[in-house]
Amino acid sequence: MLLHRINHGGHRQLNAAIYRTVIVRMQFHQPTIDYVARRTTEGKTKRTCQAFTTVFVNC
């Protein structure tokens, strides 16, 4: 899977809002915390988990 920024057009405010949403979810949203814990035990990095969560949030 190709991991990239959501909006290549350069909508910086949108990208920043999505990034903040993902960071808050990774800290406070229990299903997301469980997902990150499960994926890190599988050998994935937090950055990879953040990228996949970003795709999920943006859908």
C-alpha positions in Angstrom: 0.0 0.0 0.0 1.3 3.4 -0.9 1.3 5.8 2.1 1.1 9.4 1.3 -0.5 12.7 2.5 -4.2 12.8 2.0 -4.3 16.0 -0.1 -1.4 16.4 -2.5 -2.8 19.7 -3.6 -1.4 21.4 -0.6 -4.4 22.2 1.5 -2.3 22.7 4.6 -5.1 23.5 7.0 -7.0 20.3 6.0 -3.9 18.2 6.4 -3.1 19.7 9.8 -6.7 19.1 11.0 -6.6 15.5 9.9 -3.2 15.1 11.6 -4.4 16.5 14.8 -7.5 14.3 14.7 -5.4 11.2 14.3 -3.0 12.2 17.1 -5.9 12.8 19.5 -7.5 9.5 18.5 -4.2 7.6 19.1 -4.0 9.1 22.6 -7.6 9.1 23.8 -9.9 6.9 21.6 -9.8 3.4 23.1 -10.5 1.4 19.8 -7.6 3.3 18.1 -5.3 2.7 21.1 -6.1 -1.0 20.9 -5.4 -1.0 17.2 -2.1 0.7 17.6 -1.1 -1.7 20.4 -2.1 -4.7 18.3 -0.2 -3.5 15.2 3.0 -2.6 17.2 3.1 -6.1 18.6 2.9 -7.3 15.0 6.1 -5.3 14.3 4.6 -2.2 12.7 5.8 1.2 13.6 3.6 4.0 15.2 4.2 6.0 12.0 2.6 3.2 9.9 -0.3 3.0 12.3 -0.7 6.7 12.1 -0.8 6.6 8.3 -3.4 3.8 8.3 -5.5 5.7 10.9 -5.2 8.8 8.7 -6.7 6.9 5.8 -9.5 5.6 8.0 -10.3 9.1 9.4 -10.3 10.6 5.9 -12.8 8.1 4.5 
